[in-house]
Amino acid sequence: MAAALLTGVLTLPPDRAIGARCAIGARCAIGARWDDASQSARFAHAKERGLLAYQEVNYPISAAEDPTATSLPILAHTSNNPVASIHGIDGRVAAKVKAGADASDSPWIGEHLSWLGYAETGALGYVLNPLLTDEFCEVSVANVAALRAYYGRPVALELGPFYSACNGDFASEMHFLGEVARRADTHIILDVTHWTISNRNLGRAEDYGLDALDADRVVELHVAGLRKSGSGSFWHDAHGLPVPDEVIAFTRALVKRFPKVRAITLEHSMEGSESDFYSGLERLGSAVS
Ligand SMILES: [Fe+2]
C-alpha cells in the first residue's frame, strides 16, 4: 500500500516534477531555503540569472509573509514538528504546513526527524535528536504515517546534526533514519552539511553511513556552510557562511549515488553575503550539471 504512494511520487508527470523546472541541471533542480521576505530580492535576482528553480519555504510563516511574490515554485518544509516525539504532532503547526503545501502543490513535505520542535513554551529545535532506540523508531514511524495521511502528500525525513553518539539499538543516526524511512515507506532529505558535521563530531569517515539508506528514497539534498565552535571541539551549521568546496564535492558524488534526487536546496541566510549566495547556486549547478 505505502509502496504505491512512494512509487507514484517518483513518477510524477513532468509538469508537476520539481526537476522539470530546473534551470541548470537536466535532472536536479537547484533551489534555496526561504524564511521570509527579506530574501525575496536576492531570490528574484537569482531567478533572473537562471540560477534558482524553486524556493523551499519553511513553514509556518508569518501571516504577513507572501512567498509567492517571487513567482518561484515552492517546495514545502518544516523544522517545527517533533516527528520523533511520543507526544505526537501539534495540529496547529501541521495545519499551517499543510495549507502552504496545498497552495503550492508541493511534491513532498520536508520534516525533521527530531524529538522536540518549537513551541510557545520554548524553542528546543531540530538539534534535539531522538534516542536511537526501537521505541523512538516505532513512534517516528507512527507519526510519519499520521502526517502523511493528514497532509495527503509524501513526507521526506531529514536529520539534524549530531554532537554525541546516542546509539541504543542502532549503529548510528543514519541507520535509525534508514530504518524509519523503510518502515514508514517514505522519502529522505540528506542534509550534506549536517551529515558532514556529524561525521566530524563523531570522528567517523567522511562517507560514513550511506549504505544505511535505501538509495531510491533520497529525493533531496540540503547544503550549507559549516563552522567550528569557539572551543574548537564541535562543528556546527552556519547558513551565513559560503558552502565549502568539500560539501560541493560530496553533493556531486551523492547525486550520482542516489538516482532519485530531484532537488538540491541551498540553505543560506541573509547574514551571508549576496555574492556568496549567487556563487553558491552557481557552484551547485556546475557540480550536478
Ligand atoms: Fe537542512
py3Dmol code that shows the C-alpha trace and the ligand (Angstrom):
import py3Dmol

protein = """\
ATOM      1  CA  MET A   1       0.000   0.000   0.000  1.00  0.00           C
ATOM      2  CA  ALA A   2       2.608   2.513   1.071  1.00  0.00           C
ATOM      3  CA  ALA A   3       4.964   1.358  -1.681  1.00  0.00           C
ATOM      4  CA  ALA A   4       2.433   2.564  -4.249  1.00  0.00           C
ATOM      5  CA  LEU A   5       2.483   6.008  -2.710  1.00  0.00           C
ATOM      6  CA  LEU A   6       6.246   6.203  -2.918  1.00  0.00           C
ATOM      7  CA  THR A   7       6.342   4.955  -6.491  1.00  0.00           C
ATOM      8  CA  GLY A   8       3.656   7.408  -7.509  1.00  0.00           C
ATOM      9  CA  VAL A   9       5.657  10.336  -6.243  1.00  0.00           C
ATOM     10  CA  LEU A  10       8.784   9.287  -8.021  1.00  0.00           C
ATOM     11  CA  THR A  11       6.918   9.078 -11.325  1.00  0.00           C
ATOM     12  CA  LEU A  12       5.183  12.439 -11.174  1.00  0.00           C
ATOM     13  CA  PRO A  13       4.190  13.840 -14.562  1.00  0.00           C
ATOM     14  CA  PRO A  14       6.913  16.168 -15.861  1.00  0.00           C
ATOM     15  CA  ASP A  15       4.810  19.292 -15.381  1.00  0.00           C
ATOM     16  CA  ARG A  16       4.485  18.573 -11.662  1.00  0.00           C
ATOM     17  CA  ALA A  17       8.035  17.459 -11.002  1.00  0.00           C
ATOM     18  CA  ILE A  18      10.381  19.978  -9.429  1.00  0.00           C
ATOM     19  CA  GLY A  19      13.123  18.586 -11.657  1.00  0.00           C
ATOM     20  CA  ALA A  20      11.278  19.610 -14.796  1.00  0.00           C
ATOM     21  CA  ARG A  21      11.616  23.262 -13.772  1.00  0.00           C
ATOM     22  CA  CYS A  22      15.345  23.048 -13.309  1.00  0.00           C
ATOM     23  CA  ALA A  23      17.175  25.974 -14.836  1.00  0.00           C
ATOM     24  CA  ILE A  24      20.568  24.339 -14.677  1.00  0.00           C
ATOM     25  CA  GLY A  25      20.826  20.583 -14.483  1.00  0.00           C
ATOM     26  CA  ALA A  26      18.915  18.066 -16.534  1.00  0.00           C
ATOM     27  CA  ARG A  27      17.846  16.032 -13.528  1.00  0.00           C
ATOM     28  CA  CYS A  28      18.137  18.088 -10.348  1.00  0.00           C
ATOM     29  CA  ALA A  29      16.578  21.436  -9.640  1.00  0.00           C
ATOM     30  CA  ILE A  30      18.639  23.927  -7.674  1.00  0.00           C
ATOM     31  CA  GLY A  31      16.678  25.843  -5.057  1.00  0.00           C
ATOM     32  CA  ALA A  32      17.184  27.789  -1.855  1.00  0.00           C
ATOM     33  CA  ARG A  33      15.657  27.955   1.577  1.00  0.00           C
ATOM     34  CA  TRP A  34      13.200  30.826   2.035  1.00  0.00           C
ATOM     35  CA  ASP A  35      12.397  32.025   5.542  1.00  0.00           C
ATOM     36  CA  ASP A  36      10.953  35.498   4.995  1.00  0.00           C
ATOM     37  CA  ALA A  37      10.504  38.320   2.518  1.00  0.00           C
ATOM     38  CA  SER A  38      13.873  39.900   3.326  1.00  0.00           C
ATOM     39  CA  GLN A  39      15.348  37.261   0.967  1.00  0.00           C
ATOM     40  CA  SER A  40      12.977  37.908  -1.920  1.00  0.00           C
ATOM     41  CA  ALA A  41      15.130  40.466  -3.752  1.00  0.00           C
ATOM     42  CA  ARG A  42      18.078  38.051  -3.806  1.00  0.00           C
ATOM     43  CA  PHE A  43      15.785  35.255  -4.948  1.00  0.00           C
ATOM     44  CA  ALA A  44      14.322  37.362  -7.742  1.00  0.00           C
ATOM     45  CA  HIS A  45      17.789  38.305  -8.968  1.00  0.00           C
ATOM     46  CA  ALA A  46      18.969  34.680  -8.816  1.00  0.00           C
ATOM     47  CA  LYS A  47      15.881  33.645 -10.756  1.00  0.00           C
ATOM     48  CA  GLU A  48      16.580  36.278 -13.432  1.00  0.00           C
ATOM     49  CA  ARG A  49      20.108  34.934 -13.780  1.00  0.00           C
ATOM     50  CA  GLY A  50      18.778  31.381 -14.230  1.00  0.00           C
ATOM     51  CA  LEU A  51      20.373  30.179 -11.007  1.00  0.00           C
ATOM     52  CA  LEU A  52      17.276  29.325  -8.999  1.00  0.00           C
ATOM     53  CA  ALA A  53      14.477  26.953  -9.973  1.00  0.00           C
ATOM     54  CA  TYR A  54      12.456  26.809  -6.725  1.00  0.00           C
ATOM     55  CA  GLN A  55      12.292  28.092  -3.173  1.00  0.00           C
ATOM     56  CA  GLU A  56      11.962  25.826  -0.159  1.00  0.00           C
ATOM     57  CA  VAL A  57       9.624  27.621   2.208  1.00  0.00           C
ATOM     58  CA  ASN A  58       9.986  26.833   5.879  1.00  0.00           C
ATOM     59  CA  TYR A  59       6.509  26.741   7.367  1.00  0.00           C
ATOM     60  CA  PRO A  60       4.899  28.033   9.469  1.00  0.00           C
ATOM     61  CA  ILE A  61       5.466  31.553   8.197  1.00  0.00           C
ATOM     62  CA  SER A  62       4.016  34.826   9.400  1.00  0.00           C
ATOM     63  CA  ALA A  63       0.564  35.655   8.055  1.00  0.00           C
ATOM     64  CA  ALA A  64       2.075  38.856   6.669  1.00  0.00           C
ATOM     65  CA  GLU A  65       4.612  36.979   4.545  1.00  0.00           C
ATOM     66  CA  ASP A  66       3.893  36.065   0.919  1.00  0.00           C
ATOM     67  CA  PRO A  67       6.420  33.625  -0.558  1.00  0.00           C
ATOM     68  CA  THR A  68       4.576  33.615  -3.887  1.00  0.00           C
ATOM     69  CA  ALA A  69       5.856  37.141  -4.594  1.00  0.00           C
ATOM     70  CA  THR A  70       8.982  35.630  -6.136  1.00  0.00           C
ATOM     71  CA  SER A  71       6.865  33.562  -8.604  1.00  0.00           C
ATOM     72  CA  LEU A  72       9.151  30.598  -7.934  1.00  0.00           C
ATOM     73  CA  PRO A  73       7.721  27.094  -7.432  1.00  0.00           C
ATOM     74  CA  ILE A  74       7.513  26.229  -3.732  1.00  0.00           C
ATOM     75  CA  LEU A  75       8.781  23.097  -2.024  1.00  0.00           C
ATOM     76  CA  ALA A  76       7.268  22.851   1.467  1.00  0.00           C
ATOM     77  CA  HIS A  77       9.435  22.183   4.516  1.00  0.00           C
ATOM     78  CA  THR A  78       9.178  22.489   8.279  1.00  0.00           C
ATOM     79  CA  SER A  79      11.516  22.013  11.206  1.00  0.00           C
ATOM     80  CA  ASN A  80       8.801  22.627  13.795  1.00  0.00           C
ATOM     81  CA  ASN A  81       7.139  19.235  14.099  1.00  0.00           C
ATOM     82  CA  PRO A  82       8.551  16.817  16.712  1.00  0.00           C
ATOM     83  CA  VAL A  83       8.348  13.775  14.450  1.00  0.00           C
ATOM     84  CA  ALA A  84      10.152  11.528  16.956  1.00  0.00           C
ATOM     85  CA  SER A  85       8.067  12.576  19.987  1.00  0.00           C
ATOM     86  CA  ILE A  86       5.660  10.245  21.744  1.00  0.00           C
ATOM     87  CA  HIS A  87       3.509  13.319  22.381  1.00  0.00           C
ATOM     88  CA  GLY A  88       2.744  13.433  18.669  1.00  0.00           C
ATOM     89  CA  ILE A  89       2.339  16.400  16.368  1.00  0.00           C
ATOM     90  CA  ASP A  90       0.911  19.810  17.211  1.00  0.00           C
ATOM     91  CA  GLY A  91      -2.122  20.086  14.927  1.00  0.00           C
ATOM     92  CA  ARG A  92      -1.898  23.883  14.803  1.00  0.00           C
ATOM     93  CA  VAL A  93       1.601  23.730  13.334  1.00  0.00           C
ATOM     94  CA  ALA A  94       0.741  20.890  10.954  1.00  0.00           C
ATOM     95  CA  ALA A  95      -2.315  22.792   9.699  1.00  0.00           C
ATOM     96  CA  LYS A  96      -0.143  25.756   8.676  1.00  0.00           C
ATOM     97  CA  VAL A  97       2.346  23.471   6.936  1.00  0.00           C
ATOM     98  CA  LYS A  98      -0.454  21.683   5.101  1.00  0.00           C
ATOM     99  CA  ALA A  99      -2.026  24.948   3.958  1.00  0.00           C
ATOM    100  CA  GLY A 100       1.281  26.094   2.474  1.00  0.00           C
ATOM    101  CA  ALA A 101       1.953  22.761   0.791  1.00  0.00           C
ATOM    102  CA  ASP A 102      -1.572  22.566  -0.620  1.00  0.00           C
ATOM    103  CA  ALA A 103      -1.418  26.108  -2.006  1.00  0.00           C
ATOM    104  CA  SER A 104       1.798  25.312  -3.874  1.00  0.00           C
ATOM    105  CA  ASP A 105       1.006  21.648  -4.636  1.00  0.00           C
ATOM    106  CA  SER A 106       4.369  20.719  -3.174  1.00  0.00           C
ATOM    107  CA  PRO A 107       5.536  17.288  -4.395  1.00  0.00           C
ATOM    108  CA  TRP A 108       6.580  16.385  -0.845  1.00  0.00           C
ATOM    109  CA  ILE A 109       6.909  17.993   2.584  1.00  0.00           C
ATOM    110  CA  GLY A 110      10.266  18.018   4.381  1.00  0.00           C
ATOM    111  CA  GLU A 111      10.172  17.121   8.087  1.00  0.00           C
ATOM    112  CA  HIS A 112      12.918  16.865  10.684  1.00  0.00           C
ATOM    113  CA  LEU A 113      13.380  13.573  12.488  1.00  0.00           C
ATOM    114  CA  SER A 114      13.726  15.341  15.822  1.00  0.00           C
ATOM    115  CA  TRP A 115      12.480  14.714  19.320  1.00  0.00           C
ATOM    116  CA  LEU A 116      11.163  18.152  20.163  1.00  0.00           C
ATOM    117  CA  GLY A 117      10.301  21.024  17.916  1.00  0.00           C
ATOM    118  CA  TYR A 118       9.351  24.619  18.608  1.00  0.00           C
ATOM    119  CA  ALA A 119       6.550  25.665  20.909  1.00  0.00           C
ATOM    120  CA  GLU A 120       5.408  28.795  22.690  1.00  0.00           C
ATOM    121  CA  THR A 121       6.967  27.391  25.845  1.00  0.00           C
ATOM    122  CA  GLY A 122      10.460  27.277  24.378  1.00  0.00           C
ATOM    123  CA  ALA A 123      12.454  26.724  21.224  1.00  0.00           C
ATOM    124  CA  LEU A 124      14.381  23.472  21.535  1.00  0.00           C
ATOM    125  CA  GLY A 125      14.848  22.938  17.821  1.00  0.00           C
ATOM    126  CA  TYR A 126      15.682  20.110  15.498  1.00  0.00           C
ATOM    127  CA  VAL A 127      19.097  19.506  17.021  1.00  0.00           C
ATOM    128  CA  LEU A 128      17.397  17.795  19.948  1.00  0.00           C
ATOM    129  CA  ASN A 129      17.804  14.406  18.369  1.00  0.00           C
ATOM    130  CA  PRO A 130      15.889  11.213  19.100  1.00  0.00           C
ATOM    131  CA  LEU A 131      17.439   8.487  21.182  1.00  0.00           C
ATOM    132  CA  LEU A 132      18.364   5.779  18.728  1.00  0.00           C
ATOM    133  CA  THR A 133      16.136   3.060  20.149  1.00  0.00           C
ATOM    134  CA  ASP A 134      13.436   0.760  18.805  1.00  0.00           C
ATOM    135  CA  GLU A 135      10.844   2.698  20.821  1.00  0.00           C
ATOM    136  CA  PHE A 136      11.751   6.015  19.194  1.00  0.00           C
ATOM    137  CA  CYS A 137      11.766   4.286  15.826  1.00  0.00           C
ATOM    138  CA  GLU A 138       8.218   2.981  16.343  1.00  0.00           C
ATOM    139  CA  VAL A 139       6.959   6.385  17.473  1.00  0.00           C
ATOM    140  CA  SER A 140       8.577   8.092  14.490  1.00  0.00           C
ATOM    141  CA  VAL A 141       7.083   5.637  12.020  1.00  0.00           C
ATOM    142  CA  ALA A 142       3.618   6.203  13.510  1.00  0.00           C
ATOM    143  CA  ASN A 143       3.994   9.992  13.431  1.00  0.00           C
ATOM    144  CA  VAL A 144       5.166   9.946   9.819  1.00  0.00           C
ATOM    145  CA  ALA A 145       2.171   7.810   8.858  1.00  0.00           C
ATOM    146  CA  ALA A 146      -0.164  10.234  10.631  1.00  0.00           C
ATOM    147  CA  LEU A 147       1.429  13.264   8.986  1.00  0.00           C
ATOM    148  CA  ARG A 148       1.338  11.730   5.530  1.00  0.00           C
ATOM    149  CA  ALA A 149      -2.342  10.840   5.925  1.00  0.00           C
ATOM    150  CA  TYR A 150      -3.156  14.337   7.182  1.00  0.00           C
ATOM    151  CA  TYR A 151      -1.125  16.132   4.523  1.00  0.00           C
ATOM    152  CA  GLY A 152      -2.331  13.924   1.693  1.00  0.00           C
ATOM    153  CA  ARG A 153       1.142  14.094   0.179  1.00  0.00           C
ATOM    154  CA  PRO A 154       4.523  12.425   0.810  1.00  0.00           C
ATOM    155  CA  VAL A 155       6.896  13.245   3.630  1.00  0.00           C
ATOM    156  CA  ALA A 156      10.690  13.428   3.306  1.00  0.00           C
ATOM    157  CA  LEU A 157      12.697  12.981   6.524  1.00  0.00           C
ATOM    158  CA  GLU A 158      15.841  14.918   7.432  1.00  0.00           C
ATOM    159  CA  LEU A 159      18.270  14.516  10.326  1.00  0.00           C
ATOM    160  CA  GLY A 160      19.750  17.345  12.346  1.00  0.00           C
ATOM    161  CA  PRO A 161      23.472  17.359  13.132  1.00  0.00           C
ATOM    162  CA  PHE A 162      24.665  15.027  15.895  1.00  0.00           C
ATOM    163  CA  TYR A 163      27.080  16.017  18.641  1.00  0.00           C
ATOM    164  CA  SER A 164      27.327  12.739  20.505  1.00  0.00           C
ATOM    165  CA  ALA A 165      26.712   9.108  19.655  1.00  0.00           C
ATOM    166  CA  CYS A 166      23.274   8.277  21.110  1.00  0.00           C
ATOM    167  CA  ASN A 167      23.426   4.716  19.882  1.00  0.00           C
ATOM    168  CA  GLY A 168      20.920   2.426  21.544  1.00  0.00           C
ATOM    169  CA  ASP A 169      19.533  -0.211  19.227  1.00  0.00           C
ATOM    170  CA  PHE A 170      21.054   1.342  16.094  1.00  0.00           C
ATOM    171  CA  ALA A 171      24.635   1.710  14.929  1.00  0.00           C
ATOM    172  CA  SER A 172      24.127   5.419  14.184  1.00  0.00           C
ATOM    173  CA  GLU A 173      21.586   8.104  13.343  1.00  0.00           C
ATOM    174  CA  MET A 174      21.982   7.177   9.676  1.00  0.00           C
ATOM    175  CA  HIS A 175      20.871   3.612  10.443  1.00  0.00           C
ATOM    176  CA  PHE A 176      17.983   4.999  12.512  1.00  0.00           C
ATOM    177  CA  LEU A 177      16.884   7.265   9.644  1.00  0.00           C
ATOM    178  CA  GLY A 178      17.199   4.425   7.148  1.00  0.00           C
ATOM    179  CA  GLU A 179      15.012   2.152   9.271  1.00  0.00           C
ATOM    180  CA  VAL A 180      12.345   4.777   9.985  1.00  0.00           C
ATOM    181  CA  ALA A 181      12.162   5.663   6.286  1.00  0.00           C
ATOM    182  CA  ARG A 182      11.957   1.999   5.305  1.00  0.00           C
ATOM    183  CA  ARG A 183       9.241   1.138   7.810  1.00  0.00           C
ATOM    184  CA  ALA A 184       7.263   4.309   7.101  1.00  0.00           C
ATOM    185  CA  ASP A 185       7.920   3.832   3.361  1.00  0.00           C
ATOM    186  CA  THR A 186       8.815   7.444   2.914  1.00  0.00           C
ATOM    187  CA  HIS A 187      11.370   9.759   1.330  1.00  0.00           C
ATOM    188  CA  ILE A 188      14.647  11.100   2.699  1.00  0.00           C
ATOM    189  CA  ILE A 189      16.339  14.514   2.562  1.00  0.00           C
ATOM    190  CA  LEU A 190      20.064  14.077   3.097  1.00  0.00           C
ATOM    191  CA  ASP A 191      21.432  17.302   4.553  1.00  0.00           C
ATOM    192  CA  VAL A 192      25.008  17.065   3.300  1.00  0.00           C
ATOM    193  CA  THR A 193      26.238  19.653   5.788  1.00  0.00           C
ATOM    194  CA  HIS A 194      24.508  18.067   8.807  1.00  0.00           C
ATOM    195  CA  TRP A 195      25.895  14.684   7.780  1.00  0.00           C
ATOM    196  CA  THR A 196      29.401  16.121   7.402  1.00  0.00           C
ATOM    197  CA  ILE A 197      29.125  17.837  10.784  1.00  0.00           C
ATOM    198  CA  SER A 198      28.018  14.577  12.437  1.00  0.00           C
ATOM    199  CA  ASN A 199      30.840  12.656  10.785  1.00  0.00           C
ATOM    200  CA  ARG A 200      33.396  15.168  12.075  1.00  0.00           C
ATOM    201  CA  ASN A 201      31.874  15.481  15.550  1.00  0.00           C
ATOM    202  CA  LEU A 202      31.766  11.722  15.972  1.00  0.00           C
ATOM    203  CA  GLY A 203      35.166  11.044  14.405  1.00  0.00           C
ATOM    204  CA  ARG A 204      33.766   8.972  11.532  1.00  0.00           C
ATOM    205  CA  ALA A 205      34.828   8.504   7.923  1.00  0.00           C
ATOM    206  CA  GLU A 206      33.654  11.267   5.594  1.00  0.00           C
ATOM    207  CA  ASP A 207      31.386   8.843   3.692  1.00  0.00           C
ATOM    208  CA  TYR A 208      30.029   7.114   6.797  1.00  0.00           C
ATOM    209  CA  GLY A 209      26.537   5.629   6.847  1.00  0.00           C
ATOM    210  CA  LEU A 210      25.384   5.996   3.246  1.00  0.00           C
ATOM    211  CA  ASP A 211      24.804   2.258   2.942  1.00  0.00           C
ATOM    212  CA  ALA A 212      22.201   2.524   5.711  1.00  0.00           C
ATOM    213  CA  LEU A 213      19.857   4.489   3.418  1.00  0.00           C
ATOM    214  CA  ASP A 214      17.784   2.948   0.648  1.00  0.00           C
ATOM    215  CA  ALA A 215      19.179   4.746  -2.389  1.00  0.00           C
ATOM    216  CA  ASP A 216      15.803   5.228  -4.078  1.00  0.00           C
ATOM    217  CA  ARG A 217      14.312   7.044  -1.081  1.00  0.00           C
ATOM    218  CA  VAL A 218      16.652  10.041  -1.206  1.00  0.00           C
ATOM    219  CA  VAL A 219      14.852  12.758  -3.204  1.00  0.00           C
ATOM    220  CA  GLU A 220      16.510  15.932  -1.964  1.00  0.00           C
ATOM    221  CA  LEU A 221      19.864  17.206  -0.690  1.00  0.00           C
ATOM    222  CA  HIS A 222      20.474  20.218   1.555  1.00  0.00           C
ATOM    223  CA  VAL A 223      23.743  22.134   1.511  1.00  0.00           C
ATOM    224  CA  ALA A 224      25.036  24.981   3.684  1.00  0.00           C
ATOM    225  CA  GLY A 225      28.170  26.348   5.285  1.00  0.00           C
ATOM    226  CA  LEU A 226      29.630  24.956   8.496  1.00  0.00           C
ATOM    227  CA  ARG A 227      31.967  26.235  11.196  1.00  0.00           C
ATOM    228  CA  LYS A 228      33.897  25.030  14.193  1.00  0.00           C
ATOM    229  CA  SER A 229      32.713  26.111  17.635  1.00  0.00           C
ATOM    230  CA  GLY A 230      34.608  28.699  19.662  1.00  0.00           C
ATOM    231  CA  SER A 231      36.006  25.917  21.831  1.00  0.00           C
ATOM    232  CA  GLY A 232      37.135  24.093  18.711  1.00  0.00           C
ATOM    233  CA  SER A 233      35.502  20.858  19.853  1.00  0.00           C
ATOM    234  CA  PHE A 234      32.418  20.675  17.637  1.00  0.00           C
ATOM    235  CA  TRP A 235      31.273  21.572  14.160  1.00  0.00           C
ATOM    236  CA  HIS A 236      28.014  23.452  13.581  1.00  0.00           C
ATOM    237  CA  ASP A 237      25.700  24.522  10.778  1.00  0.00           C
ATOM    238  CA  ALA A 238      26.486  28.043   9.503  1.00  0.00           C
ATOM    239  CA  HIS A 239      23.944  29.326   6.988  1.00  0.00           C
ATOM    240  CA  GLY A 240      25.739  32.676   6.833  1.00  0.00           C
ATOM    241  CA  LEU A 241      28.976  31.179   5.505  1.00  0.00           C
ATOM    242  CA  PRO A 242      29.771  30.036   1.963  1.00  0.00           C
ATOM    243  CA  VAL A 243      29.442  26.340   1.176  1.00  0.00           C
ATOM    244  CA  PRO A 244      32.895  24.703   1.488  1.00  0.00           C
ATOM    245  CA  ASP A 245      34.370  23.026  -1.558  1.00  0.00           C
ATOM    246  CA  GLU A 246      34.258  19.617   0.120  1.00  0.00           C
ATOM    247  CA  VAL A 247      30.481  19.901   0.633  1.00  0.00           C
ATOM    248  CA  ILE A 248      30.067  20.767  -3.060  1.00  0.00           C
ATOM    249  CA  ALA A 249      32.197  17.741  -3.938  1.00  0.00           C
ATOM    250  CA  PHE A 250      30.127  15.488  -1.663  1.00  0.00           C
ATOM    251  CA  THR A 251      26.975  16.815  -3.306  1.00  0.00           C
ATOM    252  CA  ARG A 252      28.293  15.932  -6.742  1.00  0.00           C
ATOM    253  CA  ALA A 253      29.063  12.389  -5.595  1.00  0.00           C
ATOM    254  CA  LEU A 254      25.739  11.970  -3.780  1.00  0.00           C
ATOM    255  CA  VAL A 255      23.703  12.936  -6.825  1.00  0.00           C
ATOM    256  CA  LYS A 256      25.402  10.075  -8.644  1.00  0.00           C
ATOM    257  CA  ARG A 257      24.902   7.674  -5.756  1.00  0.00           C
ATOM    258  CA  PHE A 258      21.206   8.494  -5.198  1.00  0.00           C
ATOM    259  CA  PRO A 259      19.442   8.347  -8.569  1.00  0.00           C
ATOM    260  CA  LYS A 260      16.101   9.765  -7.383  1.00  0.00           C
ATOM    261  CA  VAL A 261      17.450  13.095  -6.134  1.00  0.00           C
ATOM    262  CA  ARG A 262      15.309  15.799  -7.742  1.00  0.00           C
ATOM    263  CA  ALA A 263      16.072  18.873  -5.678  1.00  0.00           C
ATOM    264  CA  ILE A 264      19.177  20.440  -4.131  1.00  0.00           C
ATOM    265  CA  THR A 265      18.428  23.183  -1.637  1.00  0.00           C
ATOM    266  CA  LEU A 266      20.999  25.808  -0.634  1.00  0.00           C
ATOM    267  CA  GLU A 267      20.450  26.991   2.938  1.00  0.00           C
ATOM    268  CA  HIS A 268      21.888  30.499   3.045  1.00  0.00           C
ATOM    269  CA  SER A 269      20.788  33.209   5.450  1.00  0.00           C
ATOM    270  CA  MET A 270      20.713  36.970   4.940  1.00  0.00           C
ATOM    271  CA  GLU A 271      23.710  37.232   7.290  1.00  0.00           C
ATOM    272  CA  GLY A 272      25.755  35.842   4.434  1.00  0.00           C
ATOM    273  CA  SER A 273      26.941  37.953   1.546  1.00  0.00           C
ATOM    274  CA  GLU A 274      24.827  38.331  -1.560  1.00  0.00           C
ATOM    275  CA  SER A 275      27.712  37.268  -3.790  1.00  0.00           C
ATOM    276  CA  ASP A 276      28.172  34.082  -1.746  1.00  0.00           C
ATOM    277  CA  PHE A 277      24.509  33.283  -2.320  1.00  0.00           C
ATOM    278  CA  TYR A 278      24.772  33.577  -6.106  1.00  0.00           C
ATOM    279  CA  SER A 279      28.119  31.807  -6.302  1.00  0.00           C
ATOM    280  CA  GLY A 280      26.793  29.007  -4.089  1.00  0.00           C
ATOM    281  CA  LEU A 281      23.925  28.437  -6.530  1.00  0.00           C
ATOM    282  CA  GLU A 282      26.320  28.607  -9.490  1.00  0.00           C
ATOM    283  CA  ARG A 283      28.739  26.144  -7.918  1.00  0.00           C
ATOM    284  CA  LEU A 284      25.940  23.697  -7.140  1.00  0.00           C
ATOM    285  CA  GLY A 285      24.605  23.983 -10.674  1.00  0.00           C
ATOM    286  CA  SER A 286      28.017  23.327 -12.149  1.00  0.00           C
ATOM    287  CA  ALA A 287      28.591  20.403  -9.794  1.00  0.00           C
ATOM    288  CA  VAL A 288      25.488  18.488 -10.852  1.00  0.00           C
ATOM    289  CA  SER A 289      25.014  19.517 -14.477  1.00  0.00           C
TER     290      SER A 289
END
"""
ligand_1 = """\
1
LIG
Fe 18.698 21.107 6.164
"""
view = py3Dmol.view(width=600, height=400)
view.addModel(protein, "pdb")
view.setStyle({"model": 0}, {"cartoon": {"style": "trace"}})
view.addModel(ligand_1, "xyz")
view.setStyle({"model": 1}, {"stick": {}})
view.zoomTo()
view.show()
